[in-house]
């Protein structure tokens, strides 16, 4: 997970990308659909997963594994 420091700018950090991702989730959305819509913001799938993990750990999103959707907590 990238965090801002001397060499990594805030815009390249996982914190920034997670905040931008959270602003895009307004209702239940499939995980694959969210990635397809926002993949231009991420260098690769691992960066997307890092941002989602951060939001989940902070309690900002819930992941419904049965329906494969992300929900706002």
HTML snippet that shows the backbone in 3Dmol.js (N, CA, C, O; Angstrom):
<script src="https://3Dmol.org/build/3Dmol-min.js"></script>
<div id="view" style="width:600px;height:400px;position:relative"></div>
<script>
const pdb = `
ATOM      1  N   UNK A   1       0.851  -1.167   0.000  1.00  0.00           N
ATOM      2  CA  UNK A   1       0.000   0.000   0.000  1.00  0.00           C
ATOM      3  C   UNK A   1       0.901   1.235   0.000  1.00  0.00           C
ATOM      4  O   UNK A   1       1.815   1.359   0.814  1.00  0.00           O
ATOM      5  N   UNK A   2       0.626   2.115  -0.906  1.00  0.00           N
ATOM      6  CA  UNK A   2       1.411   3.345  -1.005  1.00  0.00           C
ATOM      7  C   UNK A   2       0.816   4.429  -0.120  1.00  0.00           C
ATOM      8  O   UNK A   2      -0.369   4.750  -0.211  1.00  0.00           O
ATOM      9  N   UNK A   3       1.652   4.978   0.729  1.00  0.00           N
ATOM     10  CA  UNK A   3       1.243   6.099   1.569  1.00  0.00           C
ATOM     11  C   UNK A   3       2.110   7.297   1.216  1.00  0.00           C
ATOM     12  O   UNK A   3       3.257   7.126   0.802  1.00  0.00           O
ATOM     13  N   UNK A   4       1.589   8.497   1.371  1.00  0.00           N
ATOM     14  CA  UNK A   4       2.372   9.673   0.995  1.00  0.00           C
ATOM     15  C   UNK A   4       3.624   9.814   1.866  1.00  0.00           C
ATOM     16  O   UNK A   4       3.586   9.613   3.080  1.00  0.00           O
ATOM     17  N   UNK A   5       4.715  10.159   1.218  1.00  0.00           N
ATOM     18  CA  UNK A   5       5.970  10.455   1.910  1.00  0.00           C
ATOM     19  C   UNK A   5       6.783  11.392   1.032  1.00  0.00           C
ATOM     20  O   UNK A   5       6.219  12.055   0.162  1.00  0.00           O
ATOM     21  N   UNK A   6       8.090  11.463   1.235  1.00  0.00           N
ATOM     22  CA  UNK A   6       8.911  12.383   0.442  1.00  0.00           C
ATOM     23  C   UNK A   6       8.926  12.037  -1.041  1.00  0.00           C
ATOM     24  O   UNK A   6       8.988  12.932  -1.884  1.00  0.00           O
ATOM     25  N   UNK A   7       8.870  10.753  -1.368  1.00  0.00           N
ATOM     26  CA  UNK A   7       8.985  10.344  -2.770  1.00  0.00           C
ATOM     27  C   UNK A   7       7.646  10.032  -3.429  1.00  0.00           C
ATOM     28  O   UNK A   7       7.553  10.011  -4.656  1.00  0.00           O
ATOM     29  N   UNK A   8       6.614   9.789  -2.634  1.00  0.00           N
ATOM     30  CA  UNK A   8       5.289   9.463  -3.180  1.00  0.00           C
ATOM     31  C   UNK A   8       4.347  10.625  -2.881  1.00  0.00           C
ATOM     32  O   UNK A   8       4.078  10.939  -1.721  1.00  0.00           O
ATOM     33  N   UNK A   9       3.859  11.250  -3.928  1.00  0.00           N
ATOM     34  CA  UNK A   9       2.957  12.390  -3.739  1.00  0.00           C
ATOM     35  C   UNK A   9       1.599  11.921  -3.226  1.00  0.00           C
ATOM     36  O   UNK A   9       1.257  10.744  -3.335  1.00  0.00           O
ATOM     37  N   UNK A  10       0.847  12.832  -2.678  1.00  0.00           N
ATOM     38  CA  UNK A  10      -0.485  12.508  -2.174  1.00  0.00           C
ATOM     39  C   UNK A  10      -1.361  11.939  -3.285  1.00  0.00           C
ATOM     40  O   UNK A  10      -2.129  11.007  -3.044  1.00  0.00           O
ATOM     41  N   UNK A  11      -1.260  12.480  -4.491  1.00  0.00           N
ATOM     42  CA  UNK A  11      -2.094  12.026  -5.611  1.00  0.00           C
ATOM     43  C   UNK A  11      -1.775  10.602  -6.048  1.00  0.00           C
ATOM     44  O   UNK A  11      -2.615   9.947  -6.664  1.00  0.00           O
ATOM     45  N   UNK A  12      -0.588  10.117  -5.742  1.00  0.00           N
ATOM     46  CA  UNK A  12      -0.203   8.753  -6.100  1.00  0.00           C
ATOM     47  C   UNK A  12      -0.424   7.774  -4.954  1.00  0.00           C
ATOM     48  O   UNK A  12      -0.183   6.577  -5.113  1.00  0.00           O
ATOM     49  N   UNK A  13      -0.872   8.258  -3.815  1.00  0.00           N
ATOM     50  CA  UNK A  13      -1.013   7.403  -2.639  1.00  0.00           C
ATOM     51  C   UNK A  13      -2.336   6.645  -2.640  1.00  0.00           C
ATOM     52  O   UNK A  13      -3.297   7.025  -3.309  1.00  0.00           O
ATOM     53  N   UNK A  14      -2.351   5.577  -1.880  1.00  0.00           N
ATOM     54  CA  UNK A  14      -3.552   4.765  -1.726  1.00  0.00           C
ATOM     55  C   UNK A  14      -4.649   5.542  -1.009  1.00  0.00           C
ATOM     56  O   UNK A  14      -5.831   5.347  -1.292  1.00  0.00           O
ATOM     57  N   UNK A  15      -4.275   6.413  -0.095  1.00  0.00           N
ATOM     58  CA  UNK A  15      -5.258   7.222   0.632  1.00  0.00           C
ATOM     59  C   UNK A  15      -6.068   8.099  -0.313  1.00  0.00           C
ATOM     60  O   UNK A  15      -7.292   8.183  -0.204  1.00  0.00           O
ATOM     61  N   UNK A  16      -5.383   8.743  -1.229  1.00  0.00           N
ATOM     62  CA  UNK A  16      -6.041   9.629  -2.195  1.00  0.00           C
ATOM     63  C   UNK A  16      -6.954   8.831  -3.125  1.00  0.00           C
ATOM     64  O   UNK A  16      -8.088   9.228  -3.392  1.00  0.00           O
ATOM     65  N   UNK A  17      -6.443   7.708  -3.611  1.00  0.00           N
ATOM     66  CA  UNK A  17      -7.230   6.894  -4.541  1.00  0.00           C
ATOM     67  C   UNK A  17      -8.447   6.287  -3.857  1.00  0.00           C
ATOM     68  O   UNK A  17      -9.504   6.151  -4.474  1.00  0.00           O
ATOM     69  N   UNK A  18      -8.306   5.922  -2.592  1.00  0.00           N
ATOM     70  CA  UNK A  18      -9.440   5.373  -1.852  1.00  0.00           C
ATOM     71  C   UNK A  18     -10.515   6.441  -1.664  1.00  0.00           C
ATOM     72  O   UNK A  18     -11.706   6.153  -1.783  1.00  0.00           O
ATOM     73  N   UNK A  19     -10.103   7.660  -1.373  1.00  0.00           N
ATOM     74  CA  UNK A  19     -11.066   8.752  -1.204  1.00  0.00           C
ATOM     75  C   UNK A  19     -11.805   9.033  -2.509  1.00  0.00           C
ATOM     76  O   UNK A  19     -13.018   9.247  -2.501  1.00  0.00           O
ATOM     77  N   UNK A  20     -11.086   9.034  -3.625  1.00  0.00           N
ATOM     78  CA  UNK A  20     -11.739   9.248  -4.923  1.00  0.00           C
ATOM     79  C   UNK A  20     -12.694   8.106  -5.240  1.00  0.00           C
ATOM     80  O   UNK A  20     -13.779   8.328  -5.777  1.00  0.00           O
ATOM     81  N   UNK A  21     -12.289   6.882  -4.906  1.00  0.00           N
ATOM     82  CA  UNK A  21     -13.130   5.720  -5.157  1.00  0.00           C
ATOM     83  C   UNK A  21     -14.403   5.788  -4.323  1.00  0.00           C
ATOM     84  O   UNK A  21     -15.484   5.470  -4.818  1.00  0.00           O
ATOM     85  N   UNK A  22     -14.288   6.196  -3.076  1.00  0.00           N
ATOM     86  CA  UNK A  22     -15.454   6.304  -2.204  1.00  0.00           C
ATOM     87  C   UNK A  22     -16.465   7.309  -2.745  1.00  0.00           C
ATOM     88  O   UNK A  22     -17.674   7.117  -2.614  1.00  0.00           O
ATOM     89  N   UNK A  23     -15.968   8.369  -3.344  1.00  0.00           N
ATOM     90  CA  UNK A  23     -16.885   9.369  -3.889  1.00  0.00           C
ATOM     91  C   UNK A  23     -17.659   8.847  -5.109  1.00  0.00           C
ATOM     92  O   UNK A  23     -18.690   9.414  -5.471  1.00  0.00           O
ATOM     93  N   UNK A  24     -17.182   7.793  -5.732  1.00  0.00           N
ATOM     94  CA  UNK A  24     -17.850   7.224  -6.910  1.00  0.00           C
ATOM     95  C   UNK A  24     -18.899   6.179  -6.545  1.00  0.00           C
ATOM     96  O   UNK A  24     -19.716   5.802  -7.385  1.00  0.00           O
ATOM     97  N   UNK A  25     -18.882   5.708  -5.296  1.00  0.00           N
ATOM     98  CA  UNK A  25     -19.827   4.675  -4.872  1.00  0.00           C
ATOM     99  C   UNK A  25     -21.036   5.373  -4.256  1.00  0.00           C
ATOM    100  O   UNK A  25     -20.957   5.891  -3.143  1.00  0.00           O
ATOM    101  N   UNK A  26     -22.150   5.385  -4.978  1.00  0.00           N
ATOM    102  CA  UNK A  26     -23.338   6.053  -4.450  1.00  0.00           C
ATOM    103  C   UNK A  26     -24.466   5.074  -4.139  1.00  0.00           C
ATOM    104  O   UNK A  26     -25.415   5.432  -3.441  1.00  0.00           O
ATOM    105  N   UNK A  27     -24.379   3.857  -4.640  1.00  0.00           N
ATOM    106  CA  UNK A  27     -25.374   2.832  -4.363  1.00  0.00           C
ATOM    107  C   UNK A  27     -24.675   1.481  -4.495  1.00  0.00           C
ATOM    108  O   UNK A  27     -23.465   1.425  -4.712  1.00  0.00           O
ATOM    109  N   UNK A  28     -25.429   0.405  -4.365  1.00  0.00           N
ATOM    110  CA  UNK A  28     -24.829  -0.915  -4.546  1.00  0.00           C
ATOM    111  C   UNK A  28     -24.294  -1.022  -5.965  1.00  0.00           C
ATOM    112  O   UNK A  28     -25.013  -0.770  -6.932  1.00  0.00           O
ATOM    113  N   UNK A  29     -23.022  -1.398  -6.081  1.00  0.00           N
ATOM    114  CA  UNK A  29     -22.396  -1.479  -7.389  1.00  0.00           C
ATOM    115  C   UNK A  29     -21.548  -2.735  -7.454  1.00  0.00           C
ATOM    116  O   UNK A  29     -20.831  -3.042  -6.501  1.00  0.00           O
ATOM    117  N   UNK A  30     -21.614  -3.473  -8.565  1.00  0.00           N
ATOM    118  CA  UNK A  30     -20.769  -4.661  -8.696  1.00  0.00           C
ATOM    119  C   UNK A  30     -19.285  -4.278  -8.667  1.00  0.00           C
ATOM    120  O   UNK A  30     -18.886  -3.240  -9.195  1.00  0.00           O
ATOM    121  N   UNK A  31     -18.497  -5.121  -8.053  1.00  0.00           N
ATOM    122  CA  UNK A  31     -17.064  -4.851  -7.941  1.00  0.00           C
ATOM    123  C   UNK A  31     -16.430  -4.731  -9.329  1.00  0.00           C
ATOM    124  O   UNK A  31     -15.649  -3.813  -9.582  1.00  0.00           O
ATOM    125  N   UNK A  32     -16.764  -5.650 -10.215  1.00  0.00           N
ATOM    126  CA  UNK A  32     -16.201  -5.612 -11.561  1.00  0.00           C
ATOM    127  C   UNK A  32     -16.632  -4.353 -12.311  1.00  0.00           C
ATOM    128  O   UNK A  32     -15.852  -3.780 -13.072  1.00  0.00           O
ATOM    129  N   UNK A  33     -17.864  -3.928 -12.097  1.00  0.00           N
ATOM    130  CA  UNK A  33     -18.365  -2.714 -12.739  1.00  0.00           C
ATOM    131  C   UNK A  33     -17.659  -1.471 -12.235  1.00  0.00           C
ATOM    132  O   UNK A  33     -17.372  -0.557 -13.008  1.00  0.00           O
ATOM    133  N   UNK A  34     -17.379  -1.434 -10.937  1.00  0.00           N
ATOM    134  CA  UNK A  34     -16.660  -0.303 -10.362  1.00  0.00           C
ATOM    135  C   UNK A  34     -15.243  -0.243 -10.910  1.00  0.00           C
ATOM    136  O   UNK A  34     -14.746   0.833 -11.244  1.00  0.00           O
ATOM    137  N   UNK A  35     -14.596  -1.392 -11.002  1.00  0.00           N
ATOM    138  CA  UNK A  35     -13.235  -1.405 -11.541  1.00  0.00           C
ATOM    139  C   UNK A  35     -13.235  -0.982 -13.011  1.00  0.00           C
ATOM    140  O   UNK A  35     -12.373  -0.209 -13.431  1.00  0.00           O
ATOM    141  N   UNK A  36     -14.177  -1.472 -13.781  1.00  0.00           N
ATOM    142  CA  UNK A  36     -14.245  -1.114 -15.203  1.00  0.00           C
ATOM    143  C   UNK A  36     -14.446   0.391 -15.376  1.00  0.00           C
ATOM    144  O   UNK A  36     -13.871   1.000 -16.279  1.00  0.00           O
ATOM    145  N   UNK A  37     -15.260   0.985 -14.511  1.00  0.00           N
ATOM    146  CA  UNK A  37     -15.548   2.414 -14.619  1.00  0.00           C
ATOM    147  C   UNK A  37     -14.379   3.272 -14.152  1.00  0.00           C
ATOM    148  O   UNK A  37     -14.197   4.385 -14.646  1.00  0.00           O
ATOM    149  N   UNK A  38     -13.590   2.776 -13.216  1.00  0.00           N
ATOM    150  CA  UNK A  38     -12.549   3.594 -12.593  1.00  0.00           C
ATOM    151  C   UNK A  38     -11.126   3.125 -12.861  1.00  0.00           C
ATOM    152  O   UNK A  38     -10.191   3.643 -12.251  1.00  0.00           O
ATOM    153  N   UNK A  39     -10.933   2.156 -13.758  1.00  0.00           N
ATOM    154  CA  UNK A  39      -9.589   1.600 -13.934  1.00  0.00           C
ATOM    155  C   UNK A  39      -8.582   2.597 -14.498  1.00  0.00           C
ATOM    156  O   UNK A  39      -7.376   2.387 -14.370  1.00  0.00           O
ATOM    157  N   UNK A  40      -9.044   3.657 -15.107  1.00  0.00           N
ATOM    158  CA  UNK A  40      -8.111   4.672 -15.612  1.00  0.00           C
ATOM    159  C   UNK A  40      -7.415   5.414 -14.462  1.00  0.00           C
ATOM    160  O   UNK A  40      -6.348   5.997 -14.651  1.00  0.00           O
ATOM    161  N   UNK A  41      -8.026   5.387 -13.268  1.00  0.00           N
ATOM    162  CA  UNK A  41      -7.453   6.046 -12.092  1.00  0.00           C
ATOM    163  C   UNK A  41      -6.366   5.210 -11.420  1.00  0.00           C
ATOM    164  O   UNK A  41      -5.608   5.724 -10.597  1.00  0.00           O
ATOM    165  N   UNK A  42      -6.286   3.921 -11.768  1.00  0.00           N
ATOM    166  CA  UNK A  42      -5.381   2.998 -11.102  1.00  0.00           C
ATOM    167  C   UNK A  42      -4.355   2.445 -12.079  1.00  0.00           C
ATOM    168  O   UNK A  42      -4.658   2.199 -13.247  1.00  0.00           O
ATOM    169  N   UNK A  43      -3.127   2.253 -11.581  1.00  0.00           N
ATOM    170  CA  UNK A  43      -2.060   1.717 -12.426  1.00  0.00           C
ATOM    171  C   UNK A  43      -2.323   0.259 -12.776  1.00  0.00           C
ATOM    172  O   UNK A  43      -1.993  -0.189 -13.874  1.00  0.00           O
ATOM    173  N   UNK A  44      -2.916  -0.480 -11.842  1.00  0.00           N
ATOM    174  CA  UNK A  44      -3.209  -1.892 -12.072  1.00  0.00           C
ATOM    175  C   UNK A  44      -4.286  -2.353 -11.090  1.00  0.00           C
ATOM    176  O   UNK A  44      -4.755  -1.578 -10.256  1.00  0.00           O
ATOM    177  N   UNK A  45      -4.663  -3.609 -11.200  1.00  0.00           N
ATOM    178  CA  UNK A  45      -5.709  -4.162 -10.350  1.00  0.00           C
ATOM    179  C   UNK A  45      -5.292  -4.167  -8.875  1.00  0.00           C
ATOM    180  O   UNK A  45      -6.136  -3.984  -7.998  1.00  0.00           O
ATOM    181  N   UNK A  46      -4.019  -4.370  -8.600  1.00  0.00           N
ATOM    182  CA  UNK A  46      -3.532  -4.394  -7.216  1.00  0.00           C
ATOM    183  C   UNK A  46      -3.764  -3.049  -6.528  1.00  0.00           C
ATOM    184  O   UNK A  46      -4.118  -3.021  -5.349  1.00  0.00           O
ATOM    185  N   UNK A  47      -3.576  -1.951  -7.227  1.00  0.00           N
ATOM    186  CA  UNK A  47      -3.832  -0.621  -6.654  1.00  0.00           C
ATOM    187  C   UNK A  47      -5.314  -0.442  -6.331  1.00  0.00           C
ATOM    188  O   UNK A  47      -5.664   0.146  -5.307  1.00  0.00           O
ATOM    189  N   UNK A  48      -6.180  -0.948  -7.201  1.00  0.00           N
ATOM    190  CA  UNK A  48      -7.620  -0.892  -6.971  1.00  0.00           C
ATOM    191  C   UNK A  48      -7.995  -1.691  -5.723  1.00  0.00           C
ATOM    192  O   UNK A  48      -8.773  -1.226  -4.890  1.00  0.00           O
ATOM    193  N   UNK A  49      -7.439  -2.893  -5.602  1.00  0.00           N
ATOM    194  CA  UNK A  49      -7.712  -3.744  -4.444  1.00  0.00           C
ATOM    195  C   UNK A  49      -7.197  -3.100  -3.163  1.00  0.00           C
ATOM    196  O   UNK A  49      -7.857  -3.173  -2.127  1.00  0.00           O
ATOM    197  N   UNK A  50      -6.018  -2.467  -3.222  1.00  0.00           N
ATOM    198  CA  UNK A  50      -5.489  -1.767  -2.049  1.00  0.00           C
ATOM    199  C   UNK A  50      -6.446  -0.665  -1.587  1.00  0.00           C
ATOM    200  O   UNK A  50      -6.693  -0.514  -0.390  1.00  0.00           O
ATOM    201  N   UNK A  51      -6.972   0.088  -2.522  1.00  0.00           N
ATOM    202  CA  UNK A  51      -7.904   1.167  -2.183  1.00  0.00           C
ATOM    203  C   UNK A  51      -9.192   0.595  -1.581  1.00  0.00           C
ATOM    204  O   UNK A  51      -9.708   1.126  -0.597  1.00  0.00           O
ATOM    205  N   UNK A  52      -9.707  -0.480  -2.169  1.00  0.00           N
ATOM    206  CA  UNK A  52     -10.906  -1.121  -1.624  1.00  0.00           C
ATOM    207  C   UNK A  52     -10.649  -1.689  -0.236  1.00  0.00           C
ATOM    208  O   UNK A  52     -11.486  -1.554   0.657  1.00  0.00           O
ATOM    209  N   UNK A  53      -9.499  -2.321  -0.049  1.00  0.00           N
ATOM    210  CA  UNK A  53      -9.136  -2.865   1.261  1.00  0.00           C
ATOM    211  C   UNK A  53      -9.100  -1.766   2.317  1.00  0.00           C
ATOM    212  O   UNK A  53      -9.599  -1.945   3.428  1.00  0.00           O
ATOM    213  N   UNK A  54      -8.516  -0.647   1.969  1.00  0.00           N
ATOM    214  CA  UNK A  54      -8.431   0.465   2.907  1.00  0.00           C
ATOM    215  C   UNK A  54      -9.825   0.950   3.303  1.00  0.00           C
ATOM    216  O   UNK A  54     -10.090   1.187   4.482  1.00  0.00           O
ATOM    217  N   UNK A  55     -10.705   1.098   2.329  1.00  0.00           N
ATOM    218  CA  UNK A  55     -12.075   1.528   2.622  1.00  0.00           C
ATOM    219  C   UNK A  55     -12.805   0.518   3.496  1.00  0.00           C
ATOM    220  O   UNK A  55     -13.584   0.897   4.371  1.00  0.00           O
ATOM    221  N   UNK A  56     -12.554  -0.769   3.262  1.00  0.00           N
ATOM    222  CA  UNK A  56     -13.190  -1.818   4.050  1.00  0.00           C
ATOM    223  C   UNK A  56     -12.672  -1.811   5.486  1.00  0.00           C
ATOM    224  O   UNK A  56     -13.455  -1.903   6.432  1.00  0.00           O
ATOM    225  N   UNK A  57     -11.360  -1.702   5.647  1.00  0.00           N
ATOM    226  CA  UNK A  57     -10.769  -1.689   6.987  1.00  0.00           C
ATOM    227  C   UNK A  57     -11.232  -0.473   7.786  1.00  0.00           C
ATOM    228  O   UNK A  57     -11.430  -0.563   8.997  1.00  0.00           O
ATOM    229  N   UNK A  58     -11.403   0.655   7.114  1.00  0.00           N
ATOM    230  CA  UNK A  58     -11.874   1.862   7.786  1.00  0.00           C
ATOM    231  C   UNK A  58     -13.377   1.832   8.063  1.00  0.00           C
ATOM    232  O   UNK A  58     -13.905   2.722   8.729  1.00  0.00           O
ATOM    233  N   UNK A  59     -14.065   0.809   7.551  1.00  0.00           N
ATOM    234  CA  UNK A  59     -15.498   0.686   7.786  1.00  0.00           C
ATOM    235  C   UNK A  59     -16.346   1.584   6.913  1.00  0.00           C
ATOM    236  O   UNK A  59     -17.497   1.862   7.248  1.00  0.00           O
ATOM    237  N   UNK A  60     -15.803   2.040   5.806  1.00  0.00           N
ATOM    238  CA  UNK A  60     -16.543   2.935   4.906  1.00  0.00           C
ATOM    239  C   UNK A  60     -17.408   2.176   3.902  1.00  0.00           C
ATOM    240  O   UNK A  60     -18.417   2.701   3.430  1.00  0.00           O
ATOM    241  N   UNK A  61     -17.016   0.940   3.574  1.00  0.00           N
ATOM    242  CA  UNK A  61     -17.786   0.138   2.626  1.00  0.00           C
ATOM    243  C   UNK A  61     -17.985  -1.267   3.187  1.00  0.00           C
ATOM    244  O   UNK A  61     -17.207  -1.744   4.013  1.00  0.00           O
ATOM    245  N   UNK A  62     -19.030  -1.901   2.722  1.00  0.00           N
ATOM    246  CA  UNK A  62     -19.298  -3.306   3.016  1.00  0.00           C
ATOM    247  C   UNK A  62     -19.253  -4.061   1.696  1.00  0.00           C
ATOM    248  O   UNK A  62     -19.679  -3.547   0.662  1.00  0.00           O
ATOM    249  N   UNK A  63     -18.744  -5.263   1.737  1.00  0.00           N
ATOM    250  CA  UNK A  63     -18.674  -6.070   0.522  1.00  0.00           C
ATOM    251  C   UNK A  63     -19.599  -7.261   0.695  1.00  0.00           C
ATOM    252  O   UNK A  63     -19.396  -8.100   1.573  1.00  0.00           O
ATOM    253  N   UNK A  64     -20.614  -7.325  -0.151  1.00  0.00           N
ATOM    254  CA  UNK A  64     -21.566  -8.436  -0.146  1.00  0.00           C
ATOM    255  C   UNK A  64     -21.024  -9.493  -1.091  1.00  0.00           C
ATOM    256  O   UNK A  64     -21.166  -9.381  -2.309  1.00  0.00           O
ATOM    257  N   UNK A  65     -20.401 -10.525  -0.523  1.00  0.00           N
ATOM    258  CA  UNK A  65     -19.752 -11.544  -1.345  1.00  0.00           C
ATOM    259  C   UNK A  65     -20.761 -12.413  -2.085  1.00  0.00           C
ATOM    260  O   UNK A  65     -20.465 -12.930  -3.162  1.00  0.00           O
ATOM    261  N   UNK A  66     -21.945 -12.574  -1.515  1.00  0.00           N
ATOM    262  CA  UNK A  66     -22.954 -13.391  -2.166  1.00  0.00           C
ATOM    263  C   UNK A  66     -23.408 -12.772  -3.492  1.00  0.00           C
ATOM    264  O   UNK A  66     -23.548 -13.469  -4.497  1.00  0.00           O
ATOM    265  N   UNK A  67     -23.634 -11.456  -3.480  1.00  0.00           N
ATOM    266  CA  UNK A  67     -24.100 -10.763  -4.684  1.00  0.00           C
ATOM    267  C   UNK A  67     -22.973 -10.054  -5.423  1.00  0.00           C
ATOM    268  O   UNK A  67     -23.188  -9.497  -6.500  1.00  0.00           O
ATOM    269  N   UNK A  68     -21.754 -10.073  -4.839  1.00  0.00           N
ATOM    270  CA  UNK A  68     -20.571  -9.461  -5.429  1.00  0.00           C
ATOM    271  C   UNK A  68     -20.769  -7.960  -5.698  1.00  0.00           C
ATOM    272  O   UNK A  68     -20.464  -7.457  -6.780  1.00  0.00           O
ATOM    273  N   UNK A  69     -21.280  -7.276  -4.693  1.00  0.00           N
ATOM    274  CA  UNK A  69     -21.474  -5.833  -4.798  1.00  0.00           C
ATOM    275  C   UNK A  69     -20.831  -5.133  -3.613  1.00  0.00           C
ATOM    276  O   UNK A  69     -20.605  -5.737  -2.564  1.00  0.00           O
ATOM    277  N   UNK A  70     -20.541  -3.861  -3.795  1.00  0.00           N
ATOM    278  CA  UNK A  70     -19.994  -3.012  -2.754  1.00  0.00           C
ATOM    279  C   UNK A  70     -21.096  -2.068  -2.307  1.00  0.00           C
ATOM    280  O   UNK A  70     -21.817  -1.504  -3.131  1.00  0.00           O
ATOM    281  N   UNK A  71     -21.223  -1.901  -0.983  1.00  0.00           N
ATOM    282  CA  UNK A  71     -22.242  -1.038  -0.417  1.00  0.00           C
ATOM    283  C   UNK A  71     -21.585  -0.016   0.490  1.00  0.00           C
ATOM    284  O   UNK A  71     -20.564  -0.304   1.115  1.00  0.00           O
ATOM    285  N   UNK A  72     -22.150   1.154   0.567  1.00  0.00           N
ATOM    286  CA  UNK A  72     -21.698   2.155   1.527  1.00  0.00           C
ATOM    287  C   UNK A  72     -22.099   1.691   2.925  1.00  0.00           C
ATOM    288  O   UNK A  72     -23.233   1.260   3.138  1.00  0.00           O
ATOM    289  N   UNK A  73     -21.183   1.777   3.859  1.00  0.00           N
ATOM    290  CA  UNK A  73     -21.456   1.340   5.235  1.00  0.00           C
ATOM    291  C   UNK A  73     -22.291   2.349   5.976  1.00  0.00           C
ATOM    292  O   UNK A  73     -22.615   2.143   7.146  1.00  0.00           O
TER     293      UNK A  73
END
`;
const viewer = $3Dmol.createViewer("view");
viewer.addModel(pdb, "pdb");
viewer.setStyle({}, {cartoon: {color: "spectrum"}});
viewer.zoomTo();
viewer.render();
</script>
